[in-house]
């Protein structure tokens, strides 16, 4: 009954945001409530006492870094937005379309681990908006860049909620994960992926017809209220995931930890339709071997770019550029599938040689 209750909560967490619009609009509060419920069920009916001062302290402190990063970067971007927008067209003129496309995708991919994936996605929207792209190429360039941002942001705990949660859950024995833990164990896969996406973007930019350019759209400017609200939502989101992870721990230990690398990798393709940070909070455990963690995280990161709900950058970019789910899926699914196959072969060969 205890395990069945937790499994039911997991299913509710995974699928209710996809089917109920009000839940989707208030995702952070919904996940927070589910986190409280799951932790309480595990505490009162499970084998361990989940609720503790340590858990509350962790939930209050761990979200602070990424929240501050989002808050500060939001105001910095607001201050220099006009200069950034003005320099985009000039930079492409100097560098040429292909080199500019390669550089902005690669730079956003890597810098997202510092300025956060959320701010990188907002910068991406400004860049896409300023470039003379027809609608088809606008959508494709956006998707490629969101893949790069979502994958690159994992290199530090402040890059995205997934990396914040993964680091928090592995900071104890046996890994003692610090700020550079994910960088140390994932850079060899992340760096080539971001560069490859930059090359794909440069190739597609070269295919853009000179006669297919469109007039840039005017995007609304964010105010202090919007920036503060976004930072607050990020704080609540990460706190909720910490509670969820603690509540789901018995299920993780019984059913997820024993899985092999390949099973973890391909199971995580469901993050195409479900936020990958939510899945990371339910899956990642210090009882996993390092190769299991690598397979699980790379499966989440790549799949997270395939559809709009899979990652925060996708949601932000699709909303601001009015990209529909079918439009995203038409290009995002095949691109993600190719990346998944390529990386599975590479990782399996390198870790099982």
Steps between C-alpha positions, in 0.01 A plus 500: 500500500787735587683443171172514307426843651839636394465355150157666474652835599778456244242438228298803612813718497602381155169514317265748671695806372454365147124459528382780732571854385466654847760260637735582212461874569575452871757223467730622778225507764364165380842333528554658843174349630581161345846515658352563845253212454760251371749583776224465761390161366860373507550642850191348662464177304848429362813341644674834571419826675507739205399823671791651689663833569768404247243453221330832575838676514604343169172602334540858620870540415560300180275716274670824604793493255299437185229742614753780556661422166165528322410819689832682447541388139145615429578856604834499318327389183230764547765773531699397192215368286506787250877475449472124453221530245681772310819294483341181368440608142839674488678191629338277238597748230864493611530126567269370230181299556662158543773596745262721697246217529770257615637744757173613652376141544828378650550806721142489632538127560809539714419831671159368606678313778602841641214737413241217536303331225208734566693817420675329208157417355391865533817614323434237231155645436651845449759361257246301300268800493774723357618261227347507147360147512192360333262316728627148429862586572404714799337196661788267414770735625306551822469125559870436431603779737263372771658155471842663548383710795325209673803274462768759577330635812559173687869577554440701820237482777374850414445424133156341522273328756611154380863571584405664830300195605757246380782674689290534815408130499862391451672737742521236774672160505645356284537781243513819710394693189622858487464784253708328230379142554274491193758681289760239593282204407300638205716751312641233270147440369352850537769700322492299173118506504486880523762540226316251278177694545688818406617334178145387418376853563768648274406257224132588527574872511685462171186347349289806586376658181596863460152563370339335800580761763223642714455822691616477860225496762490731797521311829366646822756607758505332841457708812617455859179314588549242225866443588423462872206268434713275276772476767241416765355225284845349448558497878168324566560260210838381631369475858210286374737268315709446815189394692391276212841335481497425872147367484571276202822358644355157595365449147832614351701261717273204420431546129735756341841434655507131390443595134786476254651791309310435176164470675550826687606681184202398288243522779599863537381579149168573672658832601405612149149550633578542870731757655842337537568663839193328641627164377848571636352565844329162488792301356841620606629327813839478673458122485545513122833428339659793317436338160130466588490869590670593172259293291196624691595869475600492133176322414307771685697788350470391137136391523412824676546695177273285284166655599396828662419366853837324534704795619465857628683663202256331261200633690635856511607514134185333367279736698676821396539397133155340472630156399232232517552146631463340155747746348755417770444126475543495120867597536578433867403133505719381209793717613475368855464140387817522290690652794368229734615219272841656436563566869378161611749331266783730609430472873439128496823441309708729723362374831493129414823454308 
